[in-house]
Amino acid sequence: MPNKKSAIKDLRKATKKTARNQQIKRRLKELIKKVDKLVDTSQKEEATKLYDKIQKIVDKASKRDNPFKTGKADRIKSRIAKRINKIEKSDTDKK
């Protein structure tokens, strides 16, 4: 437990920041799972709508540089986009 006034304040700020970051990460994880389910069922339109939401959340979070840096944000967006684009390729192969 901190003794100085500034250390107490820093601890309070850190706990708030940690809670906010965990909330952002949890929300992102839920949306990614939803996209994976939509990709498995080949629902590209719904998956792209969710991808837009994910992109917005990731960009906002990386701009603040709290939960993750821009490189990780780009990697997350790229991997999800690849999954969604695979739907189109598999649909054209079936036709």
Accessible surface in RSA format (square Angstrom, percent):
REM  Atomic radii and reference values for relative SASA: ProtOr
REM  Chains: A
REM  Algorithm: Lee & Richards
REM  Probe-radius: 1.40
REM  Slices: 20
REM RES _ NUM      All-atoms   Total-Side   Main-Chain    Non-polar    All polar
REM                ABS   REL    ABS   REL    ABS   REL    ABS   REL    ABS   REL
RES MET A   1   190.56  98.7 120.19  79.5  70.37 167.6 101.13  86.0  89.43 118.5
RES PRO A   2    36.36  26.5  18.63  17.0  17.73  64.4  29.98  24.7   6.39  39.7
RES ASN A   3   143.22  98.8 112.36 108.6  30.86  74.3  32.36  77.9 110.86 107.1
RES LYS A   4   153.32  74.8 146.85  90.1   6.48  15.4  95.78  86.2  57.55  61.3
RES LYS A   5   184.60  90.1 173.70 106.6  10.90  25.9 118.38 106.5  66.22  70.5
RES SER A   6    70.93  59.9  65.01  86.8   5.92  13.6  47.49 101.1  23.43  32.8
RES ALA A   7    36.69  33.7  30.31  46.8   6.38  14.5  34.12  48.0   2.57   6.8
RES ILE A   8    67.56  38.4  66.68  49.7   0.88   2.1  66.68  48.0   0.88   2.4
RES LYS A   9   120.06  58.6 119.87  73.6   0.19   0.5  63.09  56.8  56.97  60.7
RES ASP A  10    81.64  57.2  77.96  77.6   3.68   8.7  25.91  61.0  55.73  55.6
RES LEU A  11    79.65  44.4  75.37  53.9   4.29  10.8  79.15  55.6   0.51   1.4
RES ARG A  12   123.28  51.8 118.26  60.3   5.02  11.9  52.23  71.4  71.05  43.1
RES LYS A  13   128.12  62.5 123.77  75.9   4.34  10.3  75.95  68.4  52.17  55.6
RES ALA A  14    50.29  46.2  44.29  68.3   6.01  13.7  49.77  70.1   0.53   1.4
RES THR A  15    77.82  55.3  69.66  70.6   8.17  19.5  63.08  84.7  14.74  22.3
RES LYS A  16   135.84  66.3 127.38  78.2   8.46  20.1  80.63  72.6  55.20  58.8
RES LYS A  17    97.52  47.6  97.46  59.8   0.06   0.1  44.32  39.9  53.20  56.7
RES THR A  18    75.67  53.8  73.05  74.1   2.62   6.3  52.27  70.2  23.41  35.4
RES ALA A  19    61.92  56.9  50.12  77.3  11.81  26.9  57.58  81.1   4.34  11.5
RES ARG A  20   102.15  42.9  98.74  50.3   3.41   8.1  37.46  51.2  64.69  39.2
RES ASN A  21    22.45  15.5  22.45  21.7   0.00   0.0   4.98  12.0  17.47  16.9
RES GLN A  22    87.47  48.9  86.20  63.0   1.27   3.0  24.34  51.8  63.13  47.9
RES GLN A  23   110.67  61.9 110.02  80.4   0.65   1.6  24.14  51.4  86.53  65.6
RES ILE A  24    25.09  14.3  22.32  16.6   2.77   6.7  25.09  18.1   0.00   0.0
RES LYS A  25    84.76  41.4  80.38  49.3   4.38  10.4  36.15  32.5  48.61  51.8
RES ARG A  26   137.39  57.7 132.77  67.7   4.63  11.0  56.43  77.1  80.96  49.1
RES ARG A  27    98.51  41.4  96.23  49.1   2.28   5.4  38.64  52.8  59.87  36.3
RES LEU A  28     8.83   4.9   8.83   6.3   0.00   0.0   8.83   6.2   0.00   0.0
RES LYS A  29   132.28  64.5 130.01  79.8   2.27   5.4  74.89  67.4  57.40  61.1
RES GLU A  30    83.45  47.9  80.35  60.8   3.10   7.4  32.41  62.7  51.04  41.7
RES LEU A  31     1.77   1.0   1.77   1.3   0.00   0.0   1.77   1.2   0.00   0.0
RES ILE A  32    37.93  21.6  37.93  28.3   0.00   0.0  37.93  27.3   0.00   0.0
RES LYS A  33   121.92  59.5 120.06  73.7   1.86   4.4  69.22  62.3  52.70  56.1
RES LYS A  34   105.55  51.5 103.85  63.7   1.70   4.0  61.53  55.4  44.02  46.9
RES VAL A  35     0.00   0.0   0.00   0.0   0.00   0.0   0.00   0.0   0.00   0.0
RES ASP A  36    49.71  34.8  48.46  48.2   1.25   2.9  23.12  54.4  26.59  26.5
RES LYS A  37   148.13  72.3 145.86  89.5   2.27   5.4  90.25  81.2  57.88  61.7
RES LEU A  38    31.59  17.6  31.55  22.6   0.04   0.1  31.59  22.2   0.00   0.0
RES VAL A  39    29.79  19.6  23.34  21.1   6.45  15.5  23.34  20.3   6.45  17.5
RES ASP A  40   120.58  84.5  86.57  86.2  34.02  80.4  29.05  68.4  91.53  91.3
RES THR A  41    86.92  61.8  62.09  62.9  24.83  59.2  68.49  92.0  18.43  27.9
RES SER A  42    48.91  41.3  30.43  40.6  18.48  42.6  16.63  35.4  32.28  45.2
RES GLN A  43    77.52  43.3  72.51  53.0   5.01  11.9  20.65  44.0  56.87  43.1
RES LYS A  44    57.57  28.1  53.65  32.9   3.92   9.3  47.85  43.1   9.71  10.3
RES GLU A  45   130.70  75.0 126.71  95.9   3.99   9.5  46.79  90.5  83.91  68.5
RES GLU A  46    81.55  46.8  79.89  60.4   1.65   3.9  34.67  67.1  46.88  38.3
RES ALA A  47     0.00   0.0   0.00   0.0   0.00   0.0   0.00   0.0   0.00   0.0
RES THR A  48    50.59  36.0  50.56  51.3   0.04   0.1  38.77  52.1  11.83  17.9
RES LYS A  49   143.62  70.1 138.22  84.8   5.41  12.9  85.97  77.4  57.66  61.4
RES LEU A  50    25.25  14.1  25.00  17.9   0.24   0.6  25.25  17.7   0.00   0.0
RES TYR A  51    36.23  16.9  36.23  20.6   0.00   0.0  25.78  19.4  10.46  12.9
RES ASP A  52    88.19  61.8  81.44  81.1   6.74  15.9  28.59  67.3  59.60  59.4
RES LYS A  53   114.16  55.7 110.37  67.7   3.79   9.0  66.87  60.2  47.29  50.4
RES ILE A  54     0.00   0.0   0.00   0.0   0.00   0.0   0.00   0.0   0.00   0.0
RES GLN A  55    62.48  34.9  62.48  45.7   0.00   0.0   7.66  16.3  54.82  41.6
RES LYS A  56   135.55  66.1 127.32  78.1   8.23  19.6  77.80  70.0  57.76  61.5
RES ILE A  57    40.13  22.8  37.10  27.6   3.03   7.3  39.26  28.3   0.88   2.4
RES VAL A  58     0.00   0.0   0.00   0.0   0.00   0.0   0.00   0.0   0.00   0.0
RES ASP A  59    56.47  39.6  54.01  53.8   2.45   5.8  25.00  58.8  31.46  31.4
RES LYS A  60   115.74  56.5 113.22  69.5   2.52   6.0  67.11  60.4  48.63  51.8
RES ALA A  61     0.92   0.8   0.65   1.0   0.26   0.6   0.81   1.1   0.11   0.3
RES SER A  62    10.68   9.0   7.74  10.3   2.94   6.8   0.00   0.0  10.68  15.0
RES LYS A  63   176.72  86.2 144.67  88.8  32.05  76.3  97.49  87.7  79.23  84.4
RES ARG A  64   113.83  47.8  90.70  46.2  23.14  55.1  55.99  76.5  57.84  35.1
RES ASP A  65    80.00  56.0  62.82  62.5  17.19  40.6  23.86  56.1  56.15  56.0
RES ASN A  66    36.66  25.3  13.60  13.1  23.07  55.5   2.53   6.1  34.13  33.0
RES PRO A  67    16.53  12.0   0.02   0.0  16.51  60.0   1.44   1.2  15.09  93.8
RES PHE A  68    14.34   7.2   6.14   3.8   8.20  21.3  14.34   8.7   0.00   0.0
RES LYS A  69   142.85  69.7 141.01  86.5   1.84   4.4  98.50  88.7  44.35  47.2
RES THR A  70    86.73  61.7  85.81  87.0   0.92   2.2  55.52  74.6  31.20  47.2
RES GLY A  71    41.02  50.6   0.00   N/A  41.02  50.6  35.36  97.0   5.66  12.7
RES LYS A  72    94.48  46.1  91.71  56.3   2.77   6.6  43.22  38.9  51.26  54.6
RES ALA A  73     1.41   1.3   1.41   2.2   0.00   0.0   1.41   2.0   0.00   0.0
RES ASP A  74    80.95  56.7  76.59  76.2   4.36  10.3  28.49  67.1  52.46  52.3
RES ARG A  75   114.15  47.9 108.86  55.5   5.29  12.6  39.64  54.2  74.51  45.2
RES ILE A  76    27.15  15.4  24.25  18.1   2.90   7.0  27.05  19.5   0.10   0.3
RES LYS A  77    31.79  15.5  31.79  19.5   0.00   0.0  11.66  10.5  20.13  21.4
RES SER A  78    52.59  44.4  44.50  59.4   8.09  18.6  30.22  64.3  22.38  31.3
RES ARG A  79   135.49  56.9 133.38  68.0   2.11   5.0  37.28  50.9  98.21  59.5
RES ILE A  80     2.23   1.3   2.23   1.7   0.00   0.0   2.23   1.6   0.00   0.0
RES ALA A  81    27.31  25.1  25.23  38.9   2.08   4.7  27.20  38.3   0.11   0.3
RES LYS A  82   133.20  65.0 129.09  79.2   4.11   9.8  77.24  69.5  55.96  59.6
RES ARG A  83    80.54  33.8  79.96  40.8   0.58   1.4  29.81  40.7  50.73  30.7
RES ILE A  84     6.15   3.5   6.15   4.6   0.00   0.0   6.15   4.4   0.00   0.0
RES ASN A  85    77.03  53.1  76.12  73.6   0.91   2.2  16.78  40.4  60.25  58.2
RES LYS A  86   136.58  66.6 134.11  82.3   2.48   5.9  78.50  70.7  58.08  61.9
RES ILE A  87     4.14   2.4   1.52   1.1   2.62   6.3   3.99   2.9   0.15   0.4
RES GLU A  88    96.25  55.3  94.29  71.3   1.95   4.6  24.72  47.8  71.53  58.4
RES LYS A  89   139.74  68.2 138.01  84.7   1.73   4.1  84.17  75.8  55.58  59.2
RES SER A  90    44.72  37.8  40.77  54.4   3.94   9.1  37.66  80.2   7.06   9.9
RES ASP A  91    48.08  33.7  46.17  46.0   1.91   4.5  17.42  41.0  30.66  30.6
RES THR A  92    86.76  61.7  70.90  71.9  15.85  37.8  62.09  83.4  24.66  37.3
RES ASP A  93   120.17  84.2  88.20  87.8  31.97  75.6  33.04  77.8  87.13  86.9
RES LYS A  94   161.40  78.7 123.42  75.7  37.99  90.4  90.93  81.8  70.47  75.1
RES LYS A  95   206.17 100.6 143.45  88.0  62.72 149.3 114.31 102.9  91.86  97.8
END  Absolute sums over single chains surface
CHAIN  1 A     7435.5       6705.1        730.3       3935.2       3500.2
END  Absolute sums over all chains
TOTAL          7435.5       6705.1        730.3       3935.2       3500.2
